[in-house]
């Protein structure tokens, strides 16, 4: 058993033991979900420097706002409680968003942190650190071409304050929600988000002045400007494997989150690589050691197509429902998508009413078939880390045209295959820790993965990748449901083993995430 598997087993919820886990929250210790810098220069994104292309300035401003901006404020007895464009478990917002600018970028070189309340970038380190970023990312070819990179980090205590060790799961999902927004916000503003999940953790944390224990980097995003021909890049590798922990140490409760993250790190010696030659100001490529001019390296090879998701439950006699679908119309210039991203809210109560088969098909289509939205200007192949390892099941309670039961969703065939025949409303209420969202939803989408197979392929780091990919899918499900005037809400707290048992999901699959869909009350 790997350490990630050990962590997953130790953080499962069980009906017998869950009461022993809970403890009263100390609201006097509730963390603040944003960072304050006592130094640095704040650049208001609505008033970017005059020498910056005004069009580019507006695009950057909208990109950050649609990704993680404040979209509403809730009055409280104290300071307002701010809601962001990306959803977060418990509204705790553990993610931080950093920007790194290269010397020849549109912004002064250095490190920036996105400040959501003033909607600005605080320039807290004024120095060209791009080569250090490239080195930390094993000289990933995307960073040769782009001049801006975004780094997503997690402040662990923000989520662990409430969810304790299980918070690591929710952090991965929250970062995935944010990645879903970033990918679409980039599309809407003529950028493309290239994901880099493999890097030397300690080097990247040091670059951003993070201690790695309280806050750590999870993903780098090369932000390509599609209005520049040189930044229209092929799809390149997004994930690198980490080692697998050879032995499982004795870990006390309360330390599991930290140990799981540490085990998934990549060091400079885990991969063999050669520092990439650098070009001088005239474009001549120089050898790093000798300074002698050499031939430029070949263009990077495009990322090979990932293996498709296994086509499961493909045998005669199974009830199959083909989901022929008309893609969601996001309106001219995708204005409907932008408006939906800004008005999105997690549904708190469902009416128990029914949705249609066509609506469910459209929601699944937007999440799993982005190629259908290329004519509307969206990326037909957005980046994921290991999407081919994720499986999807749908528990149908009240969908017109579908018999109640549990279905496997086969994305390549675009069909639902029924594996259990039953209305699971009562069971879903129990499985989701007694949340009425599970009981009253018209359908619940489950993302699962075989952890052993994922870790064999990608090491302990697979646990990060899987949860971020599941959150990314969940965000697309959310937005599609909102556009259809339906409700959606994610659930990361559930009785793990009982989900597999009740719904007929393979026992070797770890349940990653639930997304409830239905009619808002």
C-alpha positions as CSV (number, residue, x, y, z in Angstrom):
1,X,0.0,0.0,0.0
2,X,1.3,3.4,-0.9
3,X,1.1,6.3,1.5
4,X,-1.6,7.9,-0.6
5,X,-3.7,4.7,-0.3
6,X,-2.9,4.7,3.4
7,X,-4.1,8.3,3.7
8,X,-7.3,7.5,1.8
9,X,-8.1,4.6,4.0
10,X,-7.4,6.5,7.2
11,X,-9.6,9.5,6.2
12,X,-12.7,7.6,5.1
13,X,-15.9,8.4,6.8
14,X,-17.8,5.5,8.3
15,X,-21.2,5.5,10.0
16,X,-19.8,3.8,13.1
17,X,-16.8,6.0,13.7
18,X,-17.8,9.4,12.3
19,X,-19.2,10.6,15.6
20,X,-15.9,10.0,17.2
21,X,-14.1,12.2,14.6
22,X,-16.2,15.4,15.0
23,X,-15.3,18.2,17.4
24,X,-16.7,21.6,18.0
25,X,-15.2,24.3,15.8
26,X,-13.4,27.1,17.5
27,X,-14.5,30.1,15.5
28,X,-12.0,32.3,17.3
29,X,-9.4,30.4,15.4
30,X,-11.1,30.4,12.0
31,X,-8.5,31.4,9.4
32,X,-8.9,34.5,7.1
33,X,-9.3,33.3,3.5
34,X,-7.0,35.8,1.9
35,X,-3.4,37.0,2.3
36,X,-2.3,40.5,3.4
37,X,1.1,41.8,2.4
38,X,2.8,44.4,4.5
39,X,5.1,45.3,1.6
40,X,5.1,45.5,-2.1
41,X,3.3,47.6,-4.7
42,X,-0.4,47.0,-5.5
43,X,-1.3,47.3,-9.1
44,X,-5.0,47.8,-9.6
45,X,-6.1,45.5,-12.4
46,X,-8.8,48.1,-13.4
47,X,-6.0,50.7,-13.8
48,X,-3.1,48.9,-15.3
49,X,0.0,51.0,-16.3
50,X,-0.5,53.3,-19.2
51,X,2.4,51.7,-21.2
52,X,0.5,48.4,-21.1
53,X,-1.6,47.6,-24.1
54,X,-5.1,48.7,-22.9
55,X,-6.7,45.6,-24.6
56,X,-4.2,43.3,-22.9
57,X,-4.8,45.0,-19.6
58,X,-8.6,44.5,-19.9
59,X,-8.1,40.9,-20.8
60,X,-5.8,40.2,-17.8
61,X,-8.3,42.0,-15.5
62,X,-11.2,39.9,-16.7
63,X,-9.1,36.7,-16.6
64,X,-8.3,37.1,-12.9
65,X,-11.8,38.2,-12.0
66,X,-13.6,35.3,-13.7
67,X,-11.1,32.9,-12.2
68,X,-11.1,33.8,-8.6
69,X,-12.6,37.3,-8.1
70,X,-15.1,38.4,-5.5
71,X,-18.6,38.1,-7.0
72,X,-20.7,38.9,-3.9
73,X,-20.5,40.0,-0.4
74,X,-22.6,38.7,2.4
75,X,-23.3,41.0,5.3
76,X,-22.3,39.8,8.8
77,X,-22.0,41.3,12.2
78,X,-18.4,42.0,11.4
79,X,-16.6,42.3,8.1
80,X,-18.5,41.1,5.0
81,X,-18.1,37.5,4.0
82,X,-16.9,37.4,0.4
83,X,-17.9,34.8,-2.2
84,X,-15.6,34.0,-5.0
85,X,-16.1,33.0,-8.7
86,X,-14.8,29.5,-7.9
87,X,-16.6,27.4,-5.3
88,X,-14.9,26.1,-2.1
89,X,-15.8,23.5,0.5
90,X,-17.3,25.3,3.5
91,X,-16.5,28.6,1.9
92,X,-12.9,28.4,3.3
93,X,-11.0,29.2,0.0
94,X,-7.7,27.6,0.7
95,X,-6.2,28.5,-2.7
96,X,-3.9,31.4,-3.4
97,X,-3.2,32.6,-6.9
98,X,0.3,33.9,-7.8
99,X,1.6,35.4,-11.1
100,X,5.2,35.2,-12.3
101,X,6.2,37.7,-15.0
102,X,9.2,37.2,-17.3
103,X,11.6,40.1,-18.1
104,X,10.0,40.6,-21.5
105,X,6.4,40.4,-20.4
106,X,3.7,43.0,-20.3
107,X,4.3,43.6,-16.6
108,X,7.5,44.4,-14.6
109,X,9.4,41.2,-14.0
110,X,8.9,39.4,-10.7
111,X,6.4,37.8,-8.3
112,X,2.8,38.9,-7.8
113,X,0.0,37.7,-5.6
114,X,-3.7,38.2,-6.7
115,X,-5.5,40.3,-4.2
116,X,-9.2,39.6,-4.6
117,X,-10.7,42.3,-2.4
118,X,-9.1,45.3,-4.3
119,X,-9.0,43.2,-7.5
120,X,-5.3,43.8,-7.9
121,X,-1.8,42.3,-8.1
122,X,0.6,43.0,-5.4
123,X,4.2,43.1,-6.8
124,X,6.0,41.7,-3.8
125,X,9.3,40.7,-5.5
126,X,10.8,42.9,-8.2
127,X,13.4,40.7,-9.9
128,X,13.6,38.4,-12.9
129,X,13.1,34.9,-11.5
130,X,12.0,33.2,-14.8
131,X,15.0,31.0,-15.1
132,X,14.5,29.8,-11.5
133,X,10.9,28.9,-12.5
134,X,12.1,27.0,-15.5
135,X,14.6,25.1,-13.5
136,X,12.0,24.2,-10.9
137,X,9.7,22.9,-13.7
138,X,12.5,20.8,-15.3
139,X,12.7,23.2,-18.2
140,X,9.2,22.5,-19.5
141,X,9.0,23.8,-23.1
142,X,5.9,25.8,-22.5
143,X,7.9,28.2,-20.3
144,X,10.3,28.9,-23.3
145,X,7.4,30.6,-25.1
146,X,5.1,32.2,-22.7
147,X,5.9,35.3,-20.6
148,X,3.4,34.9,-17.8
149,X,2.8,32.0,-15.5
150,X,0.2,31.4,-12.8
151,X,0.9,29.3,-9.7
152,X,-1.8,27.8,-7.6
153,X,-1.0,27.1,-4.0
154,X,-2.9,25.9,-1.0
155,X,-2.9,27.3,2.6
156,X,-3.5,24.0,4.4
157,X,-4.9,25.4,7.7
158,X,-7.8,27.3,6.0
159,X,-9.4,23.9,5.1
160,X,-7.9,21.8,7.9
161,X,-9.4,24.1,10.6
162,X,-12.7,22.5,9.8
163,X,-12.1,19.3,7.9
164,X,-8.9,18.1,9.7
165,X,-6.9,15.4,7.9
166,X,-9.6,14.9,5.2
167,X,-9.0,18.5,4.2
168,X,-6.4,17.4,1.7
169,X,-9.1,15.8,-0.5
170,X,-11.1,19.0,-0.4
171,X,-8.1,21.2,-1.1
172,X,-7.4,19.2,-4.3
173,X,-11.1,19.5,-5.4
174,X,-11.1,23.3,-4.6
175,X,-8.0,23.7,-6.7
176,X,-9.7,21.8,-9.5
177,X,-12.7,24.1,-9.3
178,X,-10.3,27.0,-9.8
179,X,-8.6,25.3,-12.7
180,X,-12.0,24.8,-14.4
181,X,-12.5,28.6,-14.1
182,X,-9.0,29.4,-15.2
183,X,-9.3,27.3,-18.3
184,X,-12.5,28.9,-19.3
185,X,-11.5,32.4,-18.3
186,X,-8.4,32.1,-20.4
187,X,-10.6,31.0,-23.4
188,X,-12.8,34.0,-23.0
189,X,-9.9,36.4,-23.0
190,X,-7.7,34.9,-25.8
191,X,-5.3,33.0,-23.6
192,X,-4.7,29.3,-23.2
193,X,-3.9,27.7,-19.8
194,X,-1.1,25.1,-20.1
195,X,-1.0,23.0,-17.0
196,X,2.3,21.8,-15.4
197,X,1.8,19.4,-12.5
198,X,5.4,18.2,-12.3
199,X,8.0,20.4,-10.6
200,X,10.5,20.4,-7.8
201,X,8.3,21.2,-4.9
202,X,10.9,22.7,-2.6
203,X,12.4,24.9,-5.4
204,X,9.0,26.3,-6.4
205,X,8.0,26.9,-2.8
206,X,11.3,28.7,-2.1
207,X,10.8,30.8,-5.3
208,X,7.5,32.0,-3.9
209,X,8.8,32.4,-0.3
210,X,6.5,29.6,1.0
211,X,7.5,27.4,3.8
212,X,6.0,24.3,2.3
213,X,4.4,23.2,5.6
214,X,1.7,26.0,5.9
215,X,1.4,26.8,2.3
216,X,2.6,24.9,-0.8
217,X,2.5,25.0,-4.6
218,X,0.3,22.5,-6.4
219,X,0.2,23.5,-10.1
220,X,2.0,25.9,-12.5
221,X,0.0,27.3,-15.5
222,X,1.8,28.7,-18.5
223,X,-0.6,31.5,-19.7
224,X,-0.2,31.6,-23.5
225,X,-1.4,34.7,-25.3
226,X,-3.2,33.4,-28.3
227,X,-3.0,36.8,-30.1
228,X,0.8,36.2,-30.4
229,X,1.6,33.5,-33.0
230,X,4.7,32.5,-31.1
231,X,2.5,31.5,-28.1
232,X,0.1,29.3,-30.0
233,X,1.6,26.1,-28.7
234,X,0.9,22.4,-29.1
235,X,-0.4,20.4,-26.2
236,X,2.5,19.3,-24.0
237,X,2.8,16.9,-21.0
238,X,1.0,18.1,-17.9
239,X,1.9,15.5,-15.3
240,X,5.1,14.0,-14.0
241,X,5.3,11.0,-11.7
242,X,6.6,11.1,-8.1
243,X,8.2,8.2,-6.3
244,X,6.1,5.8,-4.3
245,X,6.8,5.8,-0.5
246,X,8.6,2.5,0.1
247,X,7.4,2.1,3.7
248,X,4.5,3.6,5.6
249,X,5.6,5.3,8.9
250,X,3.4,5.4,11.9
251,X,1.4,8.6,11.5
252,X,-0.7,10.1,14.2
253,X,-4.1,11.5,13.5
254,X,-3.7,15.2,12.7
255,X,-0.5,14.6,10.7
256,X,-1.9,12.6,7.8
257,X,-2.5,15.6,5.6
258,X,1.0,16.8,6.0
259,X,2.5,13.4,5.4
260,X,0.4,12.7,2.4
261,X,1.5,15.9,0.8
262,X,5.2,15.4,1.6
263,X,5.1,11.9,0.2
264,X,3.9,13.3,-3.2
265,X,6.7,15.7,-3.7
266,X,9.2,15.5,-6.5
267,X,12.9,16.4,-5.9
268,X,15.5,17.5,-8.3
269,X,17.0,14.0,-8.4
270,X,13.8,12.2,-9.1
271,X,14.0,12.9,-12.8
272,X,17.0,13.1,-15.1
273,X,17.1,16.3,-17.0
274,X,19.6,18.6,-18.7
275,X,19.4,22.4,-18.2
276,X,18.2,24.0,-21.4
277,X,20.5,26.4,-23.2
278,X,19.6,30.1,-22.9
279,X,19.5,32.7,-25.7
280,X,21.3,36.1,-25.4
281,X,19.4,39.3,-26.2
282,X,20.2,38.9,-29.9
283,X,18.5,35.5,-30.0
284,X,21.8,33.5,-30.2
285,X,21.6,30.3,-28.2
286,X,24.5,30.0,-25.7
287,X,25.7,26.9,-23.9
288,X,25.2,27.5,-20.1
289,X,28.7,26.3,-19.2
290,X,30.9,27.6,-21.9
291,X,29.0,30.6,-23.3
292,X,29.7,29.3,-26.8
293,X,27.0,29.8,-29.5
294,X,25.3,26.5,-30.3
295,X,22.4,25.4,-32.6
296,X,19.0,26.0,-31.1
297,X,17.3,22.9,-29.7
298,X,14.5,21.2,-31.7
299,X,10.9,22.3,-31.2
300,X,9.2,20.3,-28.5
301,X,7.3,17.2,-29.4
302,X,3.5,17.6,-29.0
303,X,2.0,15.7,-26.1
304,X,0.9,12.2,-27.2
305,X,-2.8,11.6,-27.0
306,X,-3.7,10.0,-23.6
307,X,-5.1,6.5,-23.5
308,X,-8.9,6.8,-23.6
309,X,-11.0,6.1,-20.5
310,X,-11.6,2.3,-20.4
311,X,-14.9,1.4,-22.0
312,X,-16.5,-0.5,-19.1
313,X,-19.7,-2.5,-18.7
314,X,-19.8,-3.1,-22.5
315,X,-21.6,-6.4,-22.7
316,X,-24.8,-7.7,-24.2
317,X,-28.1,-7.4,-22.3
318,X,-27.2,-4.2,-20.4
319,X,-29.6,-1.4,-20.5
320,X,-28.0,1.4,-22.6
321,X,-29.2,4.9,-23.1
322,X,-27.5,6.9,-25.9
323,X,-27.2,10.6,-25.1
324,X,-27.7,12.3,-28.4
325,X,-27.3,15.9,-27.4
326,X,-27.5,19.5,-28.7
327,X,-24.6,21.4,-27.1
328,X,-25.4,24.2,-24.7
329,X,-25.6,27.5,-26.5
330,X,-23.4,30.0,-24.6
331,X,-24.6,32.8,-26.8
332,X,-22.5,35.1,-29.1
333,X,-18.9,35.5,-27.9
334,X,-19.8,33.2,-25.0
335,X,-21.4,36.0,-23.0
336,X,-23.7,33.4,-21.5
337,X,-20.7,31.5,-20.1
338,X,-19.2,34.6,-18.6
339,X,-22.4,35.6,-16.9
340,X,-22.9,32.1,-15.6
341,X,-19.4,32.0,-14.1
342,X,-20.2,35.3,-12.2
343,X,-23.6,34.3,-11.0
344,X,-22.8,30.7,-10.1
345,X,-23.7,29.7,-6.6
346,X,-23.8,26.3,-4.9
347,X,-27.4,25.2,-4.5
348,X,-28.4,24.8,-0.9
349,X,-31.9,23.2,-1.2
350,X,-33.5,21.1,-4.0
351,X,-37.2,20.8,-4.5
352,X,-37.0,17.1,-5.3
353,X,-38.5,17.8,-8.7
354,X,-37.4,16.1,-12.0
355,X,-35.0,17.2,-14.7
356,X,-35.1,15.9,-18.3
357,X,-32.8,13.4,-19.9
358,X,-31.8,16.1,-22.4
359,X,-30.7,18.4,-19.6
360,X,-28.6,15.7,-18.0
361,X,-27.1,14.9,-21.4
362,X,-26.2,18.5,-21.9
363,X,-24.5,18.8,-18.5
364,X,-22.4,15.7,-19.1
365,X,-21.6,16.8,-22.6
366,X,-20.2,20.1,-21.5
367,X,-17.9,18.4,-18.9
368,X,-16.8,15.4,-21.0
369,X,-17.0,16.6,-24.6
370,X,-15.3,20.1,-24.8
371,X,-14.7,19.3,-28.5
372,X,-18.4,20.0,-29.1
373,X,-17.8,23.7,-28.0
374,X,-14.9,24.5,-30.3
375,X,-17.3,26.2,-32.8
376,X,-18.3,28.6,-30.0
377,X,-14.7,29.5,-29.4
378,X,-13.8,27.3,-26.5
379,X,-10.8,25.0,-26.3
380,X,-11.7,21.6,-27.7
381,X,-9.0,19.8,-25.6
382,X,-8.4,21.6,-22.3
383,X,-5.5,20.3,-20.1
384,X,-6.1,17.7,-17.4
385,X,-3.5,15.6,-15.5
386,X,-4.9,12.1,-15.8
387,X,-8.4,12.3,-17.0
388,X,-8.2,8.9,-18.6
389,X,-8.0,7.4,-15.0
390,X,-11.3,8.8,-13.8
391,X,-14.6,6.9,-14.1
392,X,-18.0,8.4,-13.9
393,X,-21.2,7.0,-12.4
394,X,-24.6,8.6,-12.2
395,X,-27.3,7.8,-9.6
396,X,-30.6,8.7,-11.2
397,X,-33.5,9.5,-8.9
398,X,-35.8,11.8,-10.9
399,X,-34.8,12.2,-14.6
400,X,-37.6,12.1,-17.1
401,X,-37.0,9.4,-19.7
402,X,-34.6,7.5,-17.5
403,X,-35.4,4.6,-15.1
404,X,-34.2,5.2,-11.5
405,X,-30.9,3.4,-10.8
406,X,-27.1,3.7,-11.0
407,X,-25.5,4.1,-14.4
408,X,-22.0,4.0,-15.7
409,X,-21.3,6.9,-18.0
410,X,-19.2,5.8,-21.1
411,X,-17.9,9.1,-22.5
412,X,-16.5,7.7,-25.8
413,X,-19.8,6.0,-26.6
414,X,-21.8,8.9,-25.1
415,X,-24.1,6.6,-23.3
416,X,-25.3,5.6,-19.9
417,X,-25.2,1.9,-19.0
418,X,-27.4,0.8,-16.1
419,X,-25.7,-1.3,-13.4
420,X,-28.3,-1.1,-10.6
421,X,-32.1,-0.9,-10.7
422,X,-33.4,1.1,-7.8
423,X,-34.4,4.5,-6.6
424,X,-31.6,5.4,-4.3
425,X,-33.0,8.6,-2.7
426,X,-33.0,7.2,0.8
427,X,-29.6,5.7,0.4
428,X,-28.1,8.9,-1.1
429,X,-29.4,10.8,1.9
430,X,-27.5,8.5,4.2
431,X,-24.4,8.2,2.0
432,X,-23.9,12.0,1.9
433,X,-23.8,12.2,5.7
434,X,-27.5,13.0,6.0
435,X,-27.4,16.0,3.7
436,X,-30.8,16.6,2.1
437,X,-28.9,17.6,-1.1
438,X,-28.3,14.0,-1.8
439,X,-31.8,12.9,-1.1
440,X,-33.6,15.7,-3.1
441,X,-31.3,15.9,-6.1
442,X,-32.6,14.6,-9.4
443,X,-29.3,12.9,-10.1
444,X,-25.9,12.6,-8.5
445,X,-22.7,12.3,-10.5
446,X,-19.8,10.3,-8.9
447,X,-16.2,10.5,-10.0
448,X,-14.0,7.5,-9.0
449,X,-10.6,6.1,-9.8
450,X,-8.6,3.0,-9.1
451,X,-6.0,4.3,-6.8
452,X,-3.6,1.4,-7.1
453,X,-3.5,1.8,-10.9
454,X,-3.1,5.6,-10.7
455,X,-0.3,5.4,-8.3
456,X,1.5,2.7,-10.3
457,X,1.4,5.1,-13.2
458,X,2.1,8.5,-11.5
459,X,3.3,7.7,-8.0
460,X,2.0,9.3,-4.8
461,X,1.4,12.5,-6.7
462,X,-1.5,10.8,-8.5
463,X,-3.6,11.6,-5.5
464,X,-3.2,15.4,-6.2
465,X,-3.8,15.0,-9.9
466,X,-7.0,12.9,-9.5
467,X,-8.7,15.3,-7.1
468,X,-7.8,18.3,-9.2
469,X,-9.1,16.7,-12.3
470,X,-12.3,15.6,-10.5
471,X,-12.8,19.2,-9.2
472,X,-12.2,20.5,-12.8
473,X,-14.9,18.2,-14.1
474,X,-17.2,19.2,-11.2
475,X,-16.9,22.9,-12.0
476,X,-17.9,22.3,-15.7
477,X,-20.9,20.3,-14.4
478,X,-21.8,23.2,-12.1
479,X,-21.6,25.8,-14.9
480,X,-23.6,23.7,-17.3
481,X,-26.4,23.1,-14.7
482,X,-26.5,26.9,-13.9
483,X,-26.9,27.8,-17.6
484,X,-29.9,25.4,-17.8
485,X,-31.4,27.1,-14.8
486,X,-30.9,24.0,-12.7
487,X,-29.0,23.7,-9.4
488,X,-25.7,22.0,-8.7
489,X,-23.6,21.4,-5.5
490,X,-20.6,19.4,-4.8
491,X,-20.3,17.0,-1.9
492,X,-16.8,15.9,-0.6
493,X,-18.1,14.3,2.6
494,X,-19.6,10.8,2.2
495,X,-19.4,7.3,3.6
496,X,-16.7,6.1,1.2
497,X,-17.0,2.3,1.3
498,X,-20.8,2.4,1.5
499,X,-21.0,4.4,-1.7
500,X,-19.3,1.5,-3.6
501,X,-21.4,-1.1,-1.9
502,X,-24.8,0.5,-2.4
503,X,-24.3,1.7,-5.9
504,X,-22.4,-1.2,-7.3
505,X,-19.2,0.8,-8.0
506,X,-16.1,-1.5,-8.2
507,X,-14.7,-2.1,-4.7
508,X,-11.2,-1.1,-5.9
509,X,-12.3,2.4,-7.0
510,X,-11.8,5.3,-4.6
511,X,-14.7,7.7,-4.7
512,X,-13.3,11.2,-5.3
513,X,-16.3,13.5,-5.6
514,X,-20.1,13.8,-5.8
515,X,-21.9,16.5,-7.8
516,X,-25.6,16.8,-7.1
517,X,-27.9,18.1,-9.8
518,X,-31.5,19.1,-9.5
519,X,-34.3,21.7,-9.4
520,X,-33.6,24.5,-6.9
521,X,-36.3,24.9,-4.2
